[in-house]
Amino acid sequence: MADVLTGSCRRLEELPSAARAIVEDARRAVLSTLDENGIPHTVPVTFAIVAGVLVTAIDHKPKSGRELKRIKNLRANPVATMLVDRWSEEWDELGWVMLSGRAHIELPGTGVAQLTERYPQYRRQAPTGDVIVFNPERIRWWLASG
């Protein structure tokens, strides 16, 4: 592996183009929240960028039937982190963007048009559950540079 590029910023618009491409091209992110004991809870999520924030919705895939841990955690503590990465067997192509900030829960519908546009699977059945709106406050990135 040759050079490594790292950095930080406060808004998605400030990301260098290579780091922004990781976020825009990613098919999933990993959302981490904290439970009432400060224990991390991490799950993969679909997401869309809407006016400088990230949105993810609870969709129709099978769930436990009770309030999801990520929703419960965010209602109690809005601090969260989303990690978006690019994996490759060619390690000179690796990279990640870690977004830390605050999230809140909105009623179903917010960002669903953008999620449906981004994920063809949602065209058959759009998300109808709660929507997490994640506002990044600190963004860090790491890029391998061949």
KOLPADREN-84395 format. One line per 4 residues: number of its first residue (from 1); their letters; for each residue x, y negated, z negated of C-alpha. Coordinates in nm, 2 decimals. Last residue first. Layout:
N
NUM	a	X:Y:Z | ...
This chain:
146
146	gsal	-0.22:-0.38:0.48 | -0.40:-0.60:0.23 | -0.56:-0.44:-0.06 | -0.83:-0.67:-0.19
142	wwri	-0.93:-0.74:-0.55 | -1.21:-0.97:-0.65 | -1.35:-1.17:-0.94 | -1.68:-1.35:-0.96
138	repn	-1.79:-1.55:-1.27 | -2.13:-1.70:-1.32 | -2.33:-1.46:-1.09 | -2.71:-1.50:-1.11
134	fviv	-2.88:-1.16:-1.10 | -3.26:-1.15:-1.03 | -3.39:-0.81:-1.13 | -3.73:-0.73:-0.98
130	dgtp	-4.00:-0.53:-1.15 | -4.17:-0.26:-0.94 | -4.34:-0.26:-0.60 | -4.04:-0.18:-0.38
126	aqrr	-4.14:-0.15:-0.01 | -4.26:0.19:0.12 | -4.19:0.29:0.49 | -3.99:-0.04:0.55
122	yqpy	-3.80:0.02:0.23 | -3.60:0.30:0.39 | -3.49:0.05:0.66 | -3.28:-0.12:0.39
118	retl	-3.16:-0.48:0.45 | -3.48:-0.62:0.60 | -3.69:-0.45:0.33 | -3.46:-0.59:0.06
114	qavg	-3.48:-0.94:0.21 | -3.86:-0.92:0.22 | -3.87:-0.78:-0.14 | -3.67:-1.08:-0.27
110	tgpl	-3.93:-1.16:-0.53 | -4.24:-0.94:-0.48 | -4.27:-0.76:-0.82 | -4.26:-0.99:-1.12
106	eiha	-3.93:-1.13:-1.23 | -3.68:-1.00:-1.47 | -3.37:-1.20:-1.56 | -3.00:-1.17:-1.50
102	rgsl	-2.69:-1.34:-1.63 | -2.34:-1.33:-1.51 | -2.05:-1.12:-1.40 | -1.98:-1.03:-1.04
98	mvwg	-1.70:-0.79:-0.96 | -1.59:-0.77:-0.60 | -1.39:-0.47:-0.48 | -1.14:-0.37:-0.22
94	ledw	-0.97:-0.08:-0.04 | -0.85:-0.10:0.32 | -0.48:-0.05:0.26 | -0.59:0.27:0.08
90	eesw	-0.69:0.44:0.40 | -0.92:0.71:0.26 | -1.16:0.42:0.23 | -1.38:0.27:-0.04
86	rdvl	-1.53:-0.08:-0.03 | -1.67:-0.20:-0.36 | -1.95:-0.39:-0.52 | -1.96:-0.42:-0.90
82	mtav	-2.25:-0.60:-1.07 | -2.21:-0.72:-1.43 | -2.48:-0.81:-1.68 | -2.56:-1.05:-1.97
78	pnar	-2.94:-1.10:-2.00 | -2.96:-0.93:-2.34 | -3.29:-0.81:-2.49 | -3.50:-0.82:-2.16
74	lnki	-3.19:-0.72:-1.97 | -3.15:-0.40:-2.18 | -3.51:-0.30:-2.14 | -3.49:-0.35:-1.76
70	rkle	-3.17:-0.15:-1.73 | -3.31:0.12:-1.96 | -3.61:0.17:-1.74 | -3.95:0.12:-1.91
66	rgsk	-4.12:0.46:-1.93 | -4.23:0.69:-1.64 | -3.89:0.85:-1.61 | -3.84:0.75:-1.25
62	pkhd	-3.89:0.91:-0.92 | -3.82:0.68:-0.62 | -4.09:0.42:-0.57 | -3.86:0.11:-0.62
58	iatv	-3.74:-0.10:-0.90 | -3.60:-0.41:-0.73 | -3.26:-0.56:-0.69 | -3.19:-0.93:-0.63
54	lvga	-2.85:-1.10:-0.60 | -2.82:-1.47:-0.63 | -2.68:-1.74:-0.38 | -3.01:-1.81:-0.20
50	viaf	-3.11:-1.44:-0.17 | -2.85:-1.17:-0.14 | -2.99:-0.83:-0.13 | -2.95:-0.53:-0.35
46	tvpv	-2.97:-0.15:-0.38 | -2.87:-0.01:-0.72 | -2.62:0.23:-0.88 | -2.65:0.26:-1.25
42	thpi	-2.44:0.16:-1.56 | -2.55:0.14:-1.92 | -2.28:-0.01:-2.14 | -2.31:0.03:-2.52
38	gned	-2.35:-0.29:-2.71 | -2.57:-0.14:-2.97 | -2.89:-0.30:-2.84 | -2.80:-0.18:-2.49
34	ltsl	-2.56:-0.35:-2.25 | -2.61:-0.38:-1.87 | -2.40:-0.26:-1.58 | -2.52:-0.26:-1.22
30	varr	-2.33:-0.07:-0.95 | -2.38:-0.20:-0.60 | -2.51:-0.03:-0.29 | -2.51:-0.05:0.09
26	adev	-2.21:-0.28:0.10 | -2.16:-0.50:0.41 | -2.25:-0.84:0.25 | -2.06:-0.78:-0.07
22	iara	-1.74:-0.64:0.10 | -1.77:-0.91:0.37 | -1.76:-1.18:0.09 | -1.42:-1.04:-0.02
18	aspl	-1.27:-1.07:0.33 | -1.43:-1.41:0.39 | -1.29:-1.57:0.08 | -1.55:-1.60:-0.19
14	eelr	-1.67:-1.96:-0.26 | -2.02:-1.91:-0.12 | -2.07:-1.63:-0.37 | -2.03:-1.87:-0.66
10	rcsg	-1.80:-1.90:-0.96 | -1.46:-1.81:-0.83 | -1.19:-1.55:-0.89 | -0.88:-1.42:-0.72
6	tlvd	-0.69:-1.12:-0.61 | -0.50:-1.02:-0.29 | -0.27:-0.72:-0.29 | 0.01:-0.66:-0.05
2	am	0.14:-0.34:0.10 | 0.00:0.00:0.00
